[in-house]
């Protein structure tokens, strides 16, 4: 278990609740990139797989937690994108 890996995951993880809250309340997608979010999710999944196959330790839970938060943000991105498409169709623009 590496203290530096833990610090990295905790620091990255601290940003996700704010991002999720902003996505949920603002219903905006303008500053988000779905490709970037998916790339991050793939990175967290890779971290989990590394822990499962090569070096299983408690840090796996930080990867799972961060991956879950990114997944929530992806779901909110899709919801918000759908909301804006539906809204623009209803307005006829």
C-alpha positions as CSV (number, residue, x, y, z in Angstrom):
1,X,0.0,0.0,0.0
2,X,1.5,3.3,-1.1
3,X,0.8,6.5,0.9
4,X,1.3,8.5,-2.4
5,X,-1.4,6.4,-4.1
6,X,-3.7,7.0,-1.2
7,X,-3.0,10.8,-1.3
8,X,-3.6,11.0,-5.0
9,X,-6.9,9.1,-4.8
10,X,-8.1,11.2,-1.8
11,X,-7.2,14.4,-3.6
12,X,-8.9,13.4,-6.8
13,X,-11.9,12.1,-4.8
14,X,-12.4,15.3,-3.0
15,X,-13.4,17.1,-6.2
16,X,-16.1,14.7,-7.3
17,X,-18.8,15.6,-4.8
18,X,-18.6,19.2,-5.9
19,X,-18.7,18.3,-9.5
20,X,-21.7,16.0,-8.9
21,X,-23.5,18.7,-7.0
22,X,-22.9,21.3,-9.7
23,X,-24.1,18.8,-12.4
24,X,-27.2,18.0,-10.4
25,X,-28.2,21.5,-9.6
26,X,-27.2,23.4,-12.7
27,X,-28.4,20.9,-15.3
28,X,-25.6,22.3,-17.5
29,X,-23.2,20.2,-19.7
30,X,-21.2,23.1,-21.2
31,X,-18.0,22.7,-19.1
32,X,-18.1,18.9,-19.0
33,X,-16.5,16.5,-21.5
34,X,-18.1,13.0,-21.7
35,X,-14.9,11.7,-23.3
36,X,-12.8,13.0,-20.4
37,X,-15.2,11.5,-17.8
38,X,-15.1,8.1,-19.6
39,X,-11.3,8.2,-19.7
40,X,-11.2,8.8,-16.0
41,X,-13.7,6.0,-15.4
42,X,-11.5,3.6,-17.4
43,X,-8.5,4.7,-15.4
44,X,-10.3,3.9,-12.1
45,X,-11.5,0.6,-13.4
46,X,-7.9,-0.2,-14.4
47,X,-6.8,0.7,-10.9
48,X,-9.4,-1.7,-9.5
49,X,-8.3,-4.5,-11.8
50,X,-4.6,-4.0,-10.9
51,X,-5.5,-4.3,-7.2
52,X,-7.6,-7.4,-7.9
53,X,-5.0,-9.2,-10.0
54,X,-1.6,-8.0,-8.7
55,X,-1.6,-6.1,-5.4
56,X,-4.9,-6.5,-3.5
57,X,-5.1,-4.0,-0.6
58,X,-7.5,-1.6,1.0
59,X,-6.7,1.1,-1.6
60,X,-9.1,-0.7,-3.9
61,X,-12.0,0.9,-2.0
62,X,-10.7,4.4,-3.0
63,X,-10.6,3.4,-6.6
64,X,-14.2,2.0,-6.3
65,X,-15.4,5.1,-4.5
66,X,-13.9,7.4,-7.1
67,X,-15.2,5.3,-10.0
68,X,-18.6,5.4,-8.5
69,X,-18.6,9.1,-8.2
70,X,-17.4,9.5,-11.9
71,X,-20.2,7.1,-12.9
72,X,-22.7,9.3,-11.1
73,X,-21.3,12.4,-12.9
74,X,-21.5,10.5,-16.3
75,X,-25.1,9.7,-15.5
76,X,-25.9,13.3,-14.7
77,X,-24.1,14.4,-17.9
78,X,-26.4,12.2,-19.9
79,X,-29.4,13.4,-18.0
80,X,-28.5,17.0,-18.5
81,X,-27.7,16.5,-22.2
82,X,-31.1,14.8,-22.7
83,X,-32.8,17.6,-20.8
84,X,-31.2,20.3,-23.1
85,X,-32.1,18.3,-26.2
86,X,-35.7,17.9,-25.1
87,X,-35.9,21.6,-24.1
88,X,-34.6,22.7,-27.4
89,X,-37.0,20.5,-29.3
90,X,-39.9,21.8,-27.2
91,X,-38.9,25.4,-28.0
92,X,-38.5,24.6,-31.7
93,X,-34.9,25.7,-32.0
